[in-house]
Protein backbone atom coordinates (compact mmCIF):
# COMPACT_ATOMS: atom_id res chain seq x y z
CA UNK A 1 0.00 0.00 0.00
CA UNK A 2 1.17 3.50 -0.85
CA UNK A 3 0.26 5.78 2.05
CA UNK A 4 -0.52 9.40 1.24
CA UNK A 5 -1.29 10.78 4.71
CA UNK A 6 0.05 10.37 8.25
CA UNK A 7 -2.21 11.62 11.04
CA UNK A 8 -0.59 12.15 14.42
CA UNK A 9 -1.84 12.73 17.91
CA UNK A 10 0.51 15.07 19.79
CA UNK A 11 0.90 14.36 23.50
CA UNK A 12 2.50 10.97 24.21
CA UNK A 13 2.55 10.16 20.48
CA UNK A 14 4.42 12.65 18.28
CA UNK A 15 5.83 14.49 21.29
CA UNK A 16 8.25 13.13 23.82
CA UNK A 17 7.53 13.52 27.51
CA UNK A 18 9.20 16.96 27.47
CA UNK A 19 6.75 18.03 24.71
CA UNK A 20 9.45 18.11 21.99
CA UNK A 21 9.82 16.24 18.70
CA UNK A 22 12.89 14.02 18.51
CA UNK A 23 15.40 14.76 15.72
CA UNK A 24 14.81 11.32 14.17
CA UNK A 25 11.05 11.82 14.13
CA UNK A 26 11.32 15.30 12.67
CA UNK A 27 13.62 14.09 9.88
CA UNK A 28 11.28 11.20 9.01
CA UNK A 29 8.28 13.51 8.80
CA UNK A 30 10.12 16.13 6.75
CA UNK A 31 11.34 13.42 4.35
CA UNK A 32 7.80 12.09 4.02
CA UNK A 33 6.46 15.55 3.24
CA UNK A 34 9.18 16.09 0.65
CA UNK A 35 7.94 12.89 -0.98
CA UNK A 36 4.39 14.27 -1.15
CA UNK A 37 2.88 12.67 1.94
CA UNK A 38 0.53 14.84 3.97
CA UNK A 39 1.38 15.09 7.68
CA UNK A 40 -1.69 16.05 9.72
CA UNK A 41 -1.77 16.90 13.42
CA UNK A 42 -4.84 15.66 15.31
CA UNK A 43 -5.19 16.54 18.98
CA UNK A 44 -7.61 17.39 21.72
CA UNK A 45 -5.62 20.59 22.12
CA UNK A 46 -7.02 23.94 21.00
CA UNK A 47 -5.69 25.19 17.67
CA UNK A 48 -3.63 27.86 19.45
CA UNK A 49 -1.67 25.16 21.28
CA UNK A 50 -0.85 23.27 18.06
CA UNK A 51 0.35 26.00 15.71
CA UNK A 52 3.94 26.09 16.98
CA UNK A 53 4.30 22.37 16.25
CA UNK A 54 2.76 22.85 12.81
CA UNK A 55 5.30 25.59 12.16
CA UNK A 56 8.19 23.41 13.33
CA UNK A 57 7.13 20.76 10.80
CA UNK A 58 6.50 23.43 8.10
CA UNK A 59 2.96 22.20 7.48
CA UNK A 60 2.06 25.50 5.81
CA UNK A 61 4.76 24.90 3.18
CA UNK A 62 3.36 21.48 2.35
CA UNK A 63 -0.30 22.54 2.43
CA UNK A 64 -1.28 20.38 5.36
CA UNK A 65 -3.82 20.59 8.17
CA UNK A 66 -4.51 20.71 11.90
CA UNK A 67 -7.41 18.78 13.44
CA UNK A 68 -7.85 20.48 16.82
CA UNK A 69 -10.33 20.14 19.70
CA UNK A 70 -10.63 16.37 19.04
CA UNK A 71 -11.57 17.09 15.43
CA UNK A 72 -14.13 19.81 16.08
CA UNK A 73 -12.00 22.23 14.01
CA UNK A 74 -9.97 21.61 10.87
CA UNK A 75 -7.51 24.35 9.89
CA UNK A 76 -5.65 24.71 6.61
CA UNK A 77 -2.10 25.58 7.70
CA UNK A 78 -1.28 27.29 4.39
CA UNK A 79 -4.18 29.75 4.56
CA UNK A 80 -5.25 29.66 8.26
CA UNK A 81 -8.75 29.00 6.94
CA UNK A 82 -11.08 26.87 9.04
CA UNK A 83 -12.50 24.32 6.64
CA UNK A 84 -14.62 22.63 9.31
CA UNK A 85 -15.97 23.85 12.64
CA UNK A 86 -18.32 22.35 15.20
CA UNK A 87 -19.56 24.03 18.37
CA UNK A 88 -21.62 23.51 21.50
CA UNK A 89 -24.45 25.91 22.29
CA UNK A 90 -24.30 28.04 25.45
CA UNK A 91 -27.29 26.08 26.78
CA UNK A 92 -25.35 22.81 26.38
CA UNK A 93 -22.37 24.28 28.22
CA UNK A 94 -24.65 25.46 31.02
CA UNK A 95 -26.10 21.95 31.31
CA UNK A 96 -22.59 20.49 31.54
CA UNK A 97 -21.70 23.02 34.21
CA UNK A 98 -24.66 21.96 36.35
CA UNK A 99 -23.70 18.30 35.88
CA UNK A 100 -20.14 19.09 36.99
CA UNK A 101 -21.51 20.70 40.16
CA UNK A 102 -23.66 17.65 40.88
CA UNK A 103 -20.75 15.29 40.26
CA UNK A 104 -18.28 17.45 42.20
CA UNK A 105 -15.69 17.78 39.43
CA UNK A 106 -14.16 20.89 37.91
CA UNK A 107 -15.02 22.21 34.46
CA UNK A 108 -13.40 24.46 31.88
CA UNK A 109 -13.79 25.59 28.30
CA UNK A 110 -12.15 28.08 25.92
CA UNK A 111 -13.00 31.61 24.88
CA UNK A 112 -10.60 32.88 22.26
CA UNK A 113 -7.11 31.93 23.39
CA UNK A 114 -8.05 31.72 27.09
CA UNK A 115 -9.06 28.81 29.30
CA UNK A 116 -12.19 29.78 31.23
CA UNK A 117 -13.16 28.05 34.47
CA UNK A 118 -15.37 28.94 37.45
CA UNK A 119 -12.51 28.02 39.81
CA UNK A 120 -8.89 27.22 39.15
CA UNK A 121 -7.65 23.76 40.13
CA UNK A 122 -4.69 21.45 39.70
CA UNK A 123 -6.06 19.80 36.56
CA UNK A 124 -6.93 23.01 34.73
CA UNK A 125 -3.39 24.10 35.62
CA UNK A 126 -2.09 21.01 33.79
CA UNK A 127 -4.10 22.08 30.73
CA UNK A 128 -2.56 25.55 30.94
CA UNK A 129 0.94 24.06 31.13
CA UNK A 130 0.32 21.80 28.12
CA UNK A 131 -1.29 24.46 25.95
CA UNK A 132 0.50 27.62 27.07
CA UNK A 133 -2.89 29.32 27.42
CA UNK A 134 -3.80 31.63 30.33
CA UNK A 135 -6.55 30.73 32.79
CA UNK A 136 -9.42 33.14 33.37
CA UNK A 137 -11.53 32.49 36.47
CA UNK A 138 -15.20 33.33 36.02
CA UNK A 139 -17.17 32.60 39.15
CA UNK A 140 -20.36 33.24 37.16
CA UNK A 141 -19.48 30.58 34.61
CA UNK A 142 -22.99 30.42 33.16
CA UNK A 143 -23.06 34.19 32.74
CA UNK A 144 -19.64 34.14 31.07
CA UNK A 145 -20.63 31.55 28.45
CA UNK A 146 -23.14 33.31 26.21
CA UNK A 147 -21.69 32.31 22.82
CA UNK A 148 -21.02 28.85 21.35
CA UNK A 149 -17.76 27.13 22.33
CA UNK A 150 -15.90 24.32 20.59
CA UNK A 151 -15.28 21.94 23.48
CA UNK A 152 -15.81 21.52 27.22
CA UNK A 153 -13.73 19.51 29.70
CA UNK A 154 -14.67 18.10 33.08
CA UNK A 155 -11.47 17.52 35.02
CA UNK A 156 -10.69 15.69 38.21
CA UNK A 157 -9.15 12.62 39.80
CA UNK A 158 -8.83 9.73 37.32
CA UNK A 159 -10.62 7.27 39.58
CA UNK A 160 -13.65 9.57 39.65
CA UNK A 161 -13.63 10.36 35.92
CA UNK A 162 -13.45 6.73 34.82
CA UNK A 163 -16.82 6.17 36.51
CA UNK A 164 -18.26 9.49 35.36
CA UNK A 165 -17.31 8.82 31.74
CA UNK A 166 -19.43 5.68 31.55
CA UNK A 167 -22.31 7.39 33.34
CA UNK A 168 -22.34 10.43 31.04
CA UNK A 169 -21.83 8.43 27.87
CA UNK A 170 -25.15 6.77 28.69
CA UNK A 171 -26.85 9.91 29.99
CA UNK A 172 -25.79 12.06 27.00
CA UNK A 173 -25.98 9.39 24.30
CA UNK A 174 -27.13 10.92 21.03
CA UNK A 175 -26.48 14.44 22.35
CA UNK A 176 -22.71 14.74 22.84
CA UNK A 177 -19.49 12.85 22.17
CA UNK A 178 -17.92 12.03 25.54
CA UNK A 179 -14.35 10.69 25.69
CA UNK A 180 -11.24 10.82 27.87
CA UNK A 181 -7.97 12.13 26.46
CA UNK A 182 -5.83 11.94 29.58
CA UNK A 183 -7.10 10.09 32.67
CA UNK A 184 -7.96 13.41 34.34
CA UNK A 185 -9.58 15.04 31.25
CA UNK A 186 -13.14 14.12 30.22
CA UNK A 187 -13.95 15.90 26.97
CA UNK A 188 -17.26 16.91 25.37
CA UNK A 189 -17.83 17.82 21.72
CA UNK A 190 -20.84 17.90 19.44
CA UNK A 191 -22.40 14.47 18.95
CA UNK A 192 -20.77 12.58 16.10
CA UNK A 193 -17.65 14.76 16.10
CA UNK A 194 -14.36 13.03 16.86
CA UNK A 195 -10.96 12.58 15.27
CA UNK A 196 -12.30 9.82 13.03
CA UNK A 197 -15.24 11.73 11.55
CA UNK A 198 -13.07 14.82 11.15
CA UNK A 199 -10.41 12.80 9.34
CA UNK A 200 -13.08 11.37 7.04
CA UNK A 201 -14.24 14.89 6.21
CA UNK A 202 -10.68 15.93 5.40
CA UNK A 203 -9.74 13.04 3.13
CA UNK A 204 -13.00 13.39 1.20
CA UNK A 205 -12.06 16.99 0.52
CA UNK A 206 -8.54 16.02 -0.56
CA UNK A 207 -9.45 12.96 -2.59
CA UNK A 208 -7.39 10.60 -0.43
CA UNK A 209 -8.71 7.10 0.20
CA UNK A 210 -9.28 5.69 3.68
CA UNK A 211 -6.82 2.86 3.05
CA UNK A 212 -4.11 5.40 2.13
CA UNK A 213 -4.07 6.88 5.66
CA UNK A 214 -1.91 6.00 8.66
CA UNK A 215 -3.20 7.30 12.01
CA UNK A 216 -1.17 7.07 15.23
CA UNK A 217 -2.28 7.71 18.79
CA UNK A 218 -2.09 6.57 22.39
CA UNK A 219 -5.37 7.46 24.11
CA UNK A 220 -9.11 6.93 24.01
CA UNK A 221 -9.80 10.11 22.04
CA UNK A 222 -7.57 8.57 19.32
CA UNK A 223 -9.61 5.38 19.01
CA UNK A 224 -11.98 6.69 16.34
CA UNK A 225 -9.16 7.67 13.97
CA UNK A 226 -7.15 4.51 14.72
CA UNK A 227 -10.21 2.45 13.76
CA UNK A 228 -10.88 4.62 10.69
CA UNK A 229 -7.41 4.67 9.14
CA UNK A 230 -6.14 2.13 6.66
CA UNK A 231 -3.31 1.52 9.11
CA UNK A 232 -4.32 2.32 12.68
CA UNK A 233 -1.29 2.48 14.95
CA UNK A 234 -1.25 2.41 18.75
CA UNK A 235 1.85 3.68 20.49
CA UNK A 236 3.78 1.32 22.73
CA UNK A 237 2.76 3.49 25.70
CA UNK A 238 -0.97 3.17 24.88
CA UNK A 239 -3.31 1.17 27.15
CA UNK A 240 -3.66 -2.51 26.24
CA UNK A 241 -7.27 -2.20 25.05
CA UNK A 242 -6.23 0.41 22.48
CA UNK A 243 -3.36 -1.80 21.32
CA UNK A 244 -5.82 -4.67 20.82
CA UNK A 245 -7.93 -2.59 18.44
CA UNK A 246 -5.00 -1.18 16.44
CA UNK A 247 -3.63 -2.76 13.27
CA UNK A 248 -0.07 -2.22 14.45
CA UNK A 249 1.66 -1.39 17.73
CA UNK A 250 4.63 0.97 17.48
CA UNK A 251 7.40 1.65 19.94
CA UNK A 252 6.71 4.29 22.57
CA UNK A 253 6.83 8.05 22.15
CA UNK A 254 10.19 7.99 23.92
CA UNK A 255 11.58 5.36 21.54
CA UNK A 256 10.91 7.18 18.24
CA UNK A 257 7.79 5.11 17.60
CA UNK A 258 6.39 7.59 15.07
CA UNK A 259 9.69 7.80 13.17
CA UNK A 260 10.01 4.03 12.94
CA UNK A 261 6.49 3.66 11.50
CA UNK A 262 7.09 6.39 8.90
CA UNK A 263 10.46 4.88 7.97
CA UNK A 264 9.07 1.34 7.67
CA UNK A 265 5.72 1.93 5.98
CA UNK A 266 6.48 5.01 3.87
CA UNK A 267 10.13 5.95 3.39
CA UNK A 268 11.49 2.43 2.82
CA UNK A 269 8.90 1.83 0.09
CA UNK A 270 9.76 5.15 -1.55
CA UNK A 271 13.42 4.07 -1.59
CA UNK A 272 12.49 0.75 -3.17
CA UNK A 273 10.83 2.49 -6.11
CA UNK A 274 13.84 4.68 -6.89
C-alpha positions in Angstrom: 0.0 0.0 0.0 1.2 3.5 -0.9 0.3 5.8 2.0 -0.5 9.4 1.2 -1.3 10.8 4.7 0.0 10.4 8.2 -2.2 11.6 11.0 -0.6 12.2 14.4 -1.8 12.7 17.9 0.5 15.1 19.8 0.9 14.4 23.5 2.5 11.0 24.2 2.6 10.2 20.5 4.4 12.6 18.3 5.8 14.5 21.3 8.3 13.1 23.8 7.5 13.5 27.5 9.2 17.0 27.5 6.7 18.0 24.7 9.4 18.1 22.0 9.8 16.2 18.7 12.9 14.0 18.5 15.4 14.8 15.7 14.8 11.3 14.2 11.1 11.8 14.1 11.3 15.3 12.7 13.6 14.1 9.9 11.3 11.2 9.0 8.3 13.5 8.8 10.1 16.1 6.7 11.3 13.4 4.4 7.8 12.1 4.0 6.5 15.6 3.2 9.2 16.1 0.6 7.9 12.9 -1.0 4.4 14.3 -1.2 2.9 12.7 1.9 0.5 14.8 4.0 1.4 15.1 7.7 -1.7 16.0 9.7 -1.8 16.9 13.4 -4.8 15.7 15.3 -5.2 16.5 19.0 -7.6 17.4 21.7 -5.6 20.6 22.1 -7.0 23.9 21.0 -5.7 25.2 17.7 -3.6 27.9 19.4 -1.7 25.2 21.3 -0.8 23.3 18.1 0.3 26.0 15.7 3.9 26.1 17.0 4.3 22.4 16.3 2.8 22.8 12.8 5.3 25.6 12.2 8.2 23.4 13.3 7.1 20.8 10.8 6.5 23.4 8.1 3.0 22.2 7.5 2.1 25.5 5.8 4.8 24.9 3.2 3.4 21.5 2.3 -0.3 22.5 2.4 -1.3 20.4 5.4 -3.8 20.6 8.2 -4.5 20.7 11.9 -7.4 18.8 13.4 -7.9 20.5 16.8 -10.3 20.1 19.7 -10.6 16.4 19.0 -11.6 17.1 15.4 -14.1 19.8 16.1 -12.0 22.2 14.0 -10.0 21.6 10.9 -7.5 24.3 9.9 -5.7 24.7 6.6 -2.1 25.6 7.7 -1.3 27.3 4.4 -4.2 29.8 4.6 -5.2 29.7 8.3 -8.8 29.0 6.9 -11.1 26.9 9.0 -12.5 24.3 6.6 -14.6 22.6 9.3 -16.0 23.8 12.6 -18.3 22.4 15.2 -19.6 24.0 18.4 -21.6 23.5 21.5 -24.4 25.9 22.3 -24.3 28.0 25.5 -27.3 26.1 26.8 -25.3 22.8 26.4 -22.4 24.3 28.2 -24.7 25.5 31.0 -26.1 22.0 31.3 -22.6 20.5 31.5 -21.7 23.0 34.2 -24.7 22.0 36.3 -23.7 18.3 35.9 -20.1 19.1 37.0 -21.5 20.7 40.2 -23.7 17.7 40.9 -20.8 15.3 40.3 -18.3 17.4 42.2 -15.7 17.8 39.4 -14.2 20.9 37.9 -15.0 22.2 34.5 -13.4 24.5 31.9 -13.8 25.6 28.3 -12.2 28.1 25.9 -13.0 31.6 24.9 -10.6 32.9 22.3 -7.1 31.9 23.4 -8.1 31.7 27.1 -9.1 28.8 29.3 -12.2 29.8 31.2 -13.2 28.0 34.5 -15.4 28.9 37.4 -12.5 28.0 39.8 -8.9 27.2 39.2 -7.6 23.8 40.1 -4.7 21.4 39.7 -6.1 19.8 36.6 -6.9 23.0 34.7 -3.4 24.1 35.6 -2.1 21.0 33.8 -4.1 22.1 30.7 -2.6 25.6 30.9 0.9 24.1 31.1 0.3 21.8 28.1 -1.3 24.5 25.9 0.5 27.6 27.1 -2.9 29.3 27.4 -3.8 31.6 30.3 -6.5 30.7 32.8 -9.4 33.1 33.4 -11.5 32.5 36.5 -15.2 33.3 36.0 -17.2 32.6 39.2 -20.4 33.2 37.2 -19.5 30.6 34.6 -23.0 30.4 33.2 -23.1 34.2 32.7 -19.6 34.1 31.1 -20.6 31.5 28.4 -23.1 33.3 26.2 -21.7 32.3 22.8 -21.0 28.9 21.3 -17.8 27.1 22.3 -15.9 24.3 20.6 -15.3 21.9 23.5 -15.8 21.5 27.2 -13.7 19.5 29.7 -14.7 18.1 33.1 -11.5 17.5 35.0 -10.7 15.7 38.2 -9.2 12.6 39.8 -8.8 9.7 37.3 -10.6 7.3 39.6 -13.7 9.6 39.6 -13.6 10.4 35.9 -13.4 6.7 34.8 -16.8 6.2 36.5 -18.3 9.5 35.4 -17.3 8.8 31.7 -19.4 5.7 31.5 -22.3 7.4 33.3 -22.3 10.4 31.0 -21.8 8.4 27.9 -25.1 6.8 28.7 -26.8 9.9 30.0 -25.8 12.1 27.0 -26.0 9.4 24.3 -27.1 10.9 21.0 -26.5 14.4 22.4 -22.7 14.7 22.8 -19.5 12.9 22.2 -17.9 12.0 25.5 -14.3 10.7 25.7 -11.2 10.8 27.9 -8.0 12.1 26.5 -5.8 11.9 29.6 -7.1 10.1 32.7 -8.0 13.4 34.3 -9.6 15.0 31.2 -13.1 14.1 30.2 -14.0 15.9 27.0 -17.3 16.9 25.4 -17.8 17.8 21.7 -20.8 17.9 19.4 -22.4 14.5 19.0 -20.8 12.6 16.1 -17.7 14.8 16.1 -14.4 13.0 16.9 -11.0 12.6 15.3 -12.3 9.8 13.0 -15.2 11.7 11.6 -13.1 14.8 11.2 -10.4 12.8 9.3 -13.1 11.4 7.0 -14.2 14.9 6.2 -10.7 15.9 5.4 -9.7 13.0 3.1 -13.0 13.4 1.2 -12.1 17.0 0.5 -8.5 16.0 -0.6 -9.5 13.0 -2.6 -7.4 10.6 -0.4 -8.7 7.1 0.2 -9.3 5.7 3.7 -6.8 2.9 3.0 -4.1 5.4 2.1 -4.1 6.9 5.7 -1.9 6.0 8.7 -3.2 7.3 12.0 -1.2 7.1 15.2 -2.3 7.7 18.8 -2.1 6.6 22.4 -5.4 7.5 24.1 -9.1 6.9 24.0 -9.8 10.1 22.0 -7.6 8.6 19.3 -9.6 5.4 19.0 -12.0 6.7 16.3 -9.2 7.7 14.0 -7.1 4.5 14.7 -10.2 2.5 13.8 -10.9 4.6 10.7 -7.4 4.7 9.1 -6.1 2.1 6.7 -3.3 1.5 9.1 -4.3 2.3 12.7 -1.3 2.5 15.0 -1.2 2.4 18.8 1.8 3.7 20.5 3.8 1.3 22.7 2.8 3.5 25.7 -1.0 3.2 24.9 -3.3 1.2 27.1 -3.7 -2.5 26.2 -7.3 -2.2 25.1 -6.2 0.4 22.5 -3.4 -1.8 21.3 -5.8 -4.7 20.8 -7.9 -2.6 18.4 -5.0 -1.2 16.4 -3.6 -2.8 13.3 -0.1 -2.2 14.4 1.7 -1.4 17.7 4.6 1.0 17.5 7.4 1.7 19.9 6.7 4.3 22.6 6.8 8.1 22.2 10.2 8.0 23.9 11.6 5.4 21.5 10.9 7.2 18.2 7.8 5.1 17.6 6.4 7.6 15.1 9.7 7.8 13.2 10.0 4.0 12.9 6.5 3.7 11.5 7.1 6.4 8.9 10.5 4.9 8.0 9.1 1.3 7.7 5.7 1.9 6.0 6.5 5.0 3.9 10.1 5.9 3.4 11.5 2.4 2.8 8.9 1.8 0.1 9.8 5.1 -1.6 13.4 4.1 -1.6 12.5 0.7 -3.2 10.8 2.5 -6.1 13.8 4.7 -6.9 
